[in-house]
Amino acid sequence: RIAIYLSDPPNFTLLSTTYLGTATESDAKVQSAKFLHGVLYCTTQTSVQCIFLGDLENDDVVCEVDSYVLASADAPLNMVNSSIQPHAQPIPLIRPSILDYLHGSLLVSTITGVHAISLSYPLIRIGALLASGHYTRAQRWFDTIRTCHHEALANFLDRRGFPEMAVELPGLSPQTLVDFSLRYGLTERLMNAIEQYGLKNFHMIDMGRGVNGDGSSSQSILVCIGAYLLSQGKDSFVLHMANVCLTFGESGRKDAFTLATLLIGYYPSDARELIIRSITEHSPNSRPLVETWPVAMYIRNQLLQS
């Protein structure tokens, strides 16, 4: 493995470690290593790899790294790659040493001469451009990644410290948009996503059962979104959410009920009406929550009659 440290006198901090070389190298050792434009390039006896560092500006998160073998003497020929992961270029490298970056290629010196290793693979180019601060140029490369790989690209961008870029990818699922928005406080993007996909699609993620799948010890995704938006001062938007949830069947009425209890301090009259509707309304083939849900029974008997 190779260890990467941050030297910030008087501190000397271990950022991360990662595997070195390829799977076929039994005793890989560092032949050379050099930082070029924010990316660490290193070599073994027969391979060259790049290591992208995580978010170094944020002391509150762990520095996550991504390491890719760029070229290897053991790489297979004519390999077809259908994933976002770059594959190693088959180059007969013998004791390569990093020289420099030139016109989109990495120059390495070997005992047989100088080789230019192409860095044109989309994920490699994106990582290199982000590391060097060319954010707009990096985003232009997003279009080269198929939408079916946008989830993987979003996680790569997240590890580099660019969640705002990740949430703009068109191939992301509603689950991922919610996850990124709540973790990084991307309130406006979350609200736009709700408008774009509709509350029904977000409700269908867990059908009101929460992350555990049975609703026993966790709140549903819509309730979590509503609680977050209330903390951001979006109470009118949450009131709209609660009213829409009433149309999603029994699980939706439970979500509407919970959201209404959170809205009591903002809209006492509207929230009270929402609570009553959520526990009394029902579809033709079901019973109202006030007859089947102990929480609804308690609210009717203890709170709404006071």
C-alpha positions as CSV (number, residue, x, y, z in Angstrom):
1,R,0.0,0.0,0.0
2,I,1.0,3.6,-0.4
3,A,0.3,6.1,2.4
4,I,-0.5,9.8,1.7
5,Y,0.3,12.5,4.3
6,L,-0.5,16.1,4.5
7,S,2.4,18.3,5.7
8,D,1.1,21.4,7.4
9,P,3.9,22.4,9.9
10,P,3.9,21.7,12.7
11,N,1.2,19.0,11.8
12,F,1.9,15.9,9.8
13,T,-1.4,14.1,9.1
14,L,-2.1,10.8,7.5
15,L,-4.8,11.5,4.8
16,S,-5.3,8.0,3.5
17,T,-3.8,4.8,2.2
18,T,-4.5,2.9,-1.0
19,Y,-3.3,-0.3,-2.8
20,L,-0.3,0.0,-5.1
21,G,0.1,-1.6,-8.5
22,T,-2.0,-4.3,-10.1
23,A,-3.3,-7.6,-8.8
24,T,-0.6,-9.5,-10.6
25,E,2.2,-7.7,-8.9
26,S,3.1,-9.8,-5.9
27,D,5.5,-7.3,-4.2
28,A,4.7,-3.9,-5.6
29,K,7.0,-1.0,-4.5
30,V,6.9,2.7,-5.4
31,Q,9.3,3.3,-8.3
32,S,8.5,7.1,-8.5
33,A,5.8,9.4,-7.3
34,K,4.9,13.0,-8.2
35,F,2.0,15.4,-7.7
36,L,1.0,17.1,-11.0
37,H,-1.9,19.6,-10.9
38,G,-3.3,18.2,-7.7
39,V,-3.2,14.5,-8.7
40,L,-0.7,12.0,-7.3
41,Y,0.9,9.8,-10.0
42,C,3.0,6.9,-9.0
43,T,4.7,3.9,-10.6
44,T,5.8,0.4,-9.7
45,Q,8.2,-1.8,-11.7
46,T,5.6,-2.4,-14.4
47,S,2.6,-0.1,-13.9
48,V,1.5,3.6,-13.6
49,Q,-1.5,4.7,-11.5
50,C,-3.1,7.9,-10.5
51,I,-4.6,8.8,-7.1
52,F,-7.3,11.4,-6.8
53,L,-7.5,13.0,-3.3
54,G,-10.7,13.9,-1.5
55,D,-11.9,17.2,-0.1
56,L,-8.8,18.7,1.6
57,E,-10.6,22.0,2.4
58,N,-13.2,20.4,4.7
59,D,-11.6,19.3,8.0
60,D,-14.9,17.7,9.1
61,V,-14.8,14.9,6.5
62,V,-12.5,12.0,5.8
63,C,-10.2,12.4,2.8
64,E,-11.5,9.7,0.4
65,V,-9.2,8.7,-2.4
66,D,-9.8,7.0,-5.8
67,S,-7.0,5.1,-7.4
68,Y,-6.8,3.8,-11.0
69,V,-4.1,1.9,-12.9
70,L,-3.5,3.9,-16.0
71,A,-1.1,1.6,-17.8
72,S,0.5,-1.8,-17.1
73,A,2.7,-4.3,-18.8
74,D,0.2,-7.0,-17.6
75,A,-3.0,-5.2,-19.0
76,P,-5.0,-7.3,-21.4
77,L,-5.2,-6.3,-25.1
78,N,-8.5,-5.1,-26.7
79,M,-10.4,-5.0,-23.5
80,V,-14.0,-3.8,-23.8
81,N,-15.0,-1.6,-21.0
82,S,-18.8,-1.1,-20.4
83,S,-18.5,0.6,-17.0
84,I,-17.4,4.0,-15.8
85,Q,-14.2,2.6,-14.4
86,P,-11.2,3.2,-16.6
87,H,-9.1,0.2,-17.7
88,A,-5.4,0.0,-17.8
89,Q,-3.6,0.6,-21.1
90,P,-1.4,-2.3,-22.2
91,I,2.1,-0.7,-22.4
92,P,5.4,-2.6,-21.9
93,L,6.6,-0.6,-19.0
94,I,9.9,-1.4,-17.3
95,R,10.8,0.7,-14.3
96,P,8.7,3.7,-15.4
97,S,9.4,7.1,-13.8
98,I,7.0,10.1,-13.9
99,L,8.2,13.0,-15.9
100,D,5.4,15.5,-16.6
101,Y,1.9,16.2,-17.9
102,L,1.7,17.3,-21.6
103,H,-1.2,17.9,-23.9
104,G,-3.6,15.5,-22.2
105,S,-1.0,12.7,-21.6
106,L,1.3,11.6,-18.8
107,L,4.9,11.3,-19.9
108,V,6.9,8.6,-18.2
109,S,10.5,7.5,-18.7
110,T,11.5,3.8,-18.9
111,I,14.6,2.0,-19.6
112,T,13.4,1.5,-23.2
113,G,12.4,5.2,-23.7
114,V,9.7,7.8,-23.1
115,H,6.1,6.8,-23.3
116,A,3.0,9.0,-23.4
117,I,0.0,7.6,-21.4
118,S,-3.3,9.0,-22.6
119,L,-5.4,10.6,-19.9
120,S,-8.4,11.0,-22.2
121,Y,-10.7,8.5,-20.4
122,P,-13.7,10.6,-19.2
123,L,-13.5,9.8,-15.5
124,I,-9.7,10.4,-15.4
125,R,-10.1,13.7,-17.3
126,I,-12.9,14.9,-15.0
127,G,-10.8,14.1,-11.9
128,A,-7.7,15.8,-13.3
129,L,-9.6,18.9,-14.3
130,L,-11.3,19.2,-10.9
131,A,-8.0,18.7,-9.1
132,S,-6.4,21.5,-11.1
133,G,-9.4,23.9,-10.5
134,H,-10.8,23.8,-14.1
135,Y,-14.4,23.2,-12.9
136,T,-16.2,24.4,-16.0
137,R,-14.1,22.3,-18.3
138,A,-14.6,19.3,-16.1
139,Q,-18.4,19.7,-16.3
140,R,-18.3,19.6,-20.1
141,W,-17.0,16.1,-19.8
142,F,-20.1,15.0,-17.8
143,D,-21.9,14.6,-21.2
144,T,-19.5,11.8,-22.2
145,I,-20.7,9.7,-19.3
146,R,-23.8,7.6,-20.0
147,T,-26.8,8.4,-17.8
148,C,-26.8,4.8,-16.5
149,H,-23.5,5.6,-14.9
150,H,-24.5,9.0,-13.3
151,E,-24.9,7.4,-9.9
152,A,-21.3,6.2,-9.9
153,L,-20.2,9.6,-11.3
154,A,-22.1,11.4,-8.5
155,N,-20.4,9.3,-5.8
156,F,-17.0,10.1,-7.5
157,L,-17.8,13.8,-7.4
158,D,-18.9,13.6,-3.8
159,R,-15.6,12.0,-2.8
160,R,-13.8,14.9,-4.6
161,G,-15.9,17.4,-2.6
162,F,-18.3,18.6,-5.3
163,P,-21.8,17.5,-4.2
164,E,-23.3,20.6,-5.9
165,M,-22.1,19.3,-9.3
166,A,-23.3,15.8,-8.5
167,V,-26.9,16.7,-7.9
168,E,-27.2,18.4,-11.3
169,L,-26.6,15.1,-13.1
170,P,-29.8,14.1,-15.0
171,G,-29.4,10.4,-14.4
172,L,-29.7,10.5,-10.6
173,S,-32.5,8.7,-8.8
174,P,-34.8,10.6,-6.4
175,Q,-33.2,8.6,-3.6
176,T,-29.8,9.9,-4.4
177,L,-31.0,13.5,-4.8
178,V,-32.6,13.3,-1.4
179,D,-29.5,11.8,0.2
180,F,-27.2,14.5,-1.2
181,S,-29.6,17.3,-0.5
182,L,-30.1,16.4,3.1
183,R,-26.4,15.7,3.8
184,Y,-25.2,18.9,2.2
185,G,-28.1,21.3,2.9
186,L,-29.0,21.8,-0.8
187,T,-32.4,23.0,0.0
188,E,-33.3,24.7,-3.3
189,R,-32.1,21.7,-5.3
190,L,-34.3,19.4,-3.1
191,M,-37.4,21.5,-3.7
192,N,-36.7,21.6,-7.4
193,A,-36.4,17.9,-7.5
194,I,-39.8,17.5,-5.7
195,E,-41.4,19.7,-8.3
196,Q,-39.6,17.8,-11.1
197,Y,-40.4,14.3,-10.1
198,G,-43.5,14.8,-8.0
199,L,-44.2,13.8,-4.4
200,K,-45.7,10.5,-5.5
201,N,-42.3,9.3,-6.8
202,F,-40.6,10.2,-3.6
203,H,-43.4,8.4,-1.6
204,M,-42.9,5.3,-3.7
205,I,-39.3,5.0,-2.6
206,D,-40.3,3.5,0.8
207,M,-44.2,3.7,0.7
208,G,-44.1,5.4,4.0
209,R,-42.3,2.6,5.8
210,G,-39.0,4.3,6.4
211,V,-35.5,3.0,5.9
212,N,-36.1,-0.1,7.9
213,G,-38.9,-1.1,5.5
214,D,-41.5,-1.6,8.2
215,G,-41.9,1.8,9.7
216,S,-41.1,0.4,13.2
217,S,-38.3,2.7,14.2
218,S,-37.8,5.2,11.5
219,Q,-39.7,7.9,9.7
220,S,-40.6,7.8,6.0
221,I,-38.6,9.7,3.4
222,L,-41.3,12.3,3.0
223,V,-41.4,13.0,6.7
224,C,-37.6,13.4,6.8
225,I,-37.8,15.8,3.9
226,G,-40.6,17.7,5.6
227,A,-38.7,18.0,8.9
228,Y,-35.6,19.2,7.1
229,L,-37.5,21.8,5.0
230,L,-39.2,23.1,8.2
231,S,-35.8,23.7,9.7
232,Q,-34.9,25.7,6.6
233,G,-38.0,27.9,7.0
234,K,-40.0,26.3,4.1
235,D,-43.2,25.8,6.2
236,S,-45.6,26.7,3.4
237,F,-44.0,24.1,1.1
238,V,-44.3,21.5,3.8
239,L,-48.0,22.4,4.2
240,H,-48.4,21.7,0.5
241,M,-46.6,18.4,0.9
242,A,-48.9,17.3,3.7
243,N,-52.0,18.1,1.7
244,V,-50.7,16.1,-1.3
245,C,-49.8,13.1,0.9
246,L,-53.5,12.7,1.8
247,T,-54.0,11.3,-1.7
248,F,-51.4,8.5,-1.3
249,G,-53.5,5.9,0.5
250,E,-53.1,4.8,4.1
251,S,-49.3,5.2,4.2
252,G,-49.7,8.7,2.7
253,R,-52.3,9.7,5.3
254,K,-49.8,8.6,8.0
255,D,-47.2,10.9,6.4
256,A,-49.7,13.7,6.2
257,F,-50.6,13.1,9.9
258,T,-46.9,13.3,11.0
259,L,-46.2,16.4,8.9
260,A,-49.4,18.1,10.3
261,T,-48.1,17.5,13.9
262,L,-44.9,19.3,12.9
263,L,-46.9,22.2,11.4
264,I,-49.0,22.8,14.5
265,G,-46.7,25.7,15.6
266,Y,-46.8,27.3,12.1
267,Y,-50.4,26.8,11.0
268,P,-52.6,25.7,14.0
269,S,-55.9,25.8,12.2
270,D,-54.7,24.2,8.9
271,A,-52.6,21.6,10.8
272,R,-55.5,20.6,13.0
273,E,-57.7,20.1,9.9
274,L,-55.0,18.0,8.3
275,I,-54.8,15.8,11.3
276,I,-58.6,15.2,11.4
277,R,-58.6,14.5,7.6
278,S,-55.7,12.1,7.8
279,I,-57.2,9.9,10.5
280,T,-60.9,10.0,9.3
281,E,-60.7,9.9,5.5
282,H,-60.3,6.5,3.8
283,S,-60.7,4.7,0.5
284,P,-63.9,2.6,-0.2
285,N,-62.1,-0.7,0.6
286,S,-60.3,0.4,3.7
287,R,-61.0,1.6,7.3
288,P,-59.9,5.0,8.6
289,L,-56.8,5.3,10.6
290,V,-58.8,6.3,13.7
291,E,-60.1,2.7,13.8
292,T,-56.8,0.9,13.0
293,W,-53.9,3.0,14.2
294,P,-53.3,3.4,18.0
295,V,-51.7,6.8,17.5
296,A,-54.7,8.1,15.6
297,M,-57.0,6.8,18.4
298,Y,-55.0,8.6,21.0
299,I,-55.0,11.9,19.1
300,R,-58.8,11.7,18.7
301,N,-59.4,10.9,22.3
302,Q,-56.9,13.0,24.0
303,L,-55.9,16.0,21.8
304,L,-58.6,16.8,19.3
305,Q,-61.3,16.8,21.9
306,S,-59.5,19.2,24.2
